Amino acid sequence: MGEQIRLARMRRKISVALAAERAGVSRASVWAVEKGSAAVAIGIYAAVLHAISGMDTDLLRVAADDELGQKLHDIELLKKYHPEGK
């Protein structure tokens, strides 16, 4: 993921310094994100993604088409309101 963020930033010709300034984080944090560091908080990832042209909106679509999750949720709802399977 970090490599993809780095490539996106570079394609947009945004320097690490500018990405850091826009995100409100240090350059070291941007570098850590681009290395894919697990020690970086998800909020910093989101801030950096937002800093490189609003890419944080992709995070909102992570589970948007979760058909299996929706079916499992529906089964639980049916069990809750019809505990005997009726």
Buried (B, 14 or more C-beta within 10 A) or exposed (E): EBEEBBEBBEEEEBEBEBBBBBBEBBBEBBBBBBBBEEEBEEEBBBBBBBBBBEBBEEEEEEEEEEEEEEEEEEEEEEEEEEEEEE
